[in-house]
Amino acid sequence: MNFLMTNTVQFAMVAVGVVVVLIICTAIWVSVRKRKSERLRTQFGGSEYARTVKDTGNHRNAEAVLHERNERVEHLQIRALAPADRSRFVQAWARVQAEFIDTPGTAVVEADRLLVDVMSVRGYPASDFEQRAADISVNHPGVVENYRAAHQMALRQSQGQASTEDLRRAMIHYRTLFEELVLDPARVISAVAS
């Protein structure tokens, strides 16, 4: 009888130990997952994170998509602009802005093309718009929504459906992204290093 009680006590102790280990492992897993979520929320800013959650249907799917974006961009050869490229793009932007006075629709379409050129020289693949926006969101989450809005206005312009005010807002949005990609070398260098 004493033998049976000793085995029962030992079994109970082992079971309690297993439960404690499972609780600790679960707590660690939840903590790591929470830190990963917070890091993605911080990196992609509130609006891009929220947009991805809405598009994918839940936080887990959104975080998987955002993680994949990070992985993709990490393998790209994103680089700072050479001084000659920076100068060339600044001059091209000045021409596009000047063109806005006489032909705002044409200027918006040119601004869109110019940004694709800038991204290409920086090392972002010049694939479809959604992929470019996703790639840009990794290092420039604060302006990607502006890029999306400006691009939509450019598309509406190509269909003859954009007002002059729409075009003006598009140029402001494009300028914000242009400045991040071209004019702010400190941001460019820190984005490449991160």
Secondary structure as GFF3:
##gff-version 3
##sequence-region A 1 194
A	DSSP	alpha_helix	2	56	.	.	.	ID=ss1
A	DSSP	alpha_helix	59	74	.	.	.	ID=ss2
A	DSSP	alpha_helix	83	102	.	.	.	ID=ss3
A	DSSP	alpha_helix	104	122	.	.	.	ID=ss4
A	DSSP	alpha_helix	129	139	.	.	.	ID=ss5
A	DSSP	alpha_helix	141	158	.	.	.	ID=ss6
A	DSSP	alpha_helix	164	178	.	.	.	ID=ss7
A	DSSP	pi_helix	179	183	.	.	.	ID=ss8
A	DSSP	alpha_helix	185	193	.	.	.	ID=ss9
###
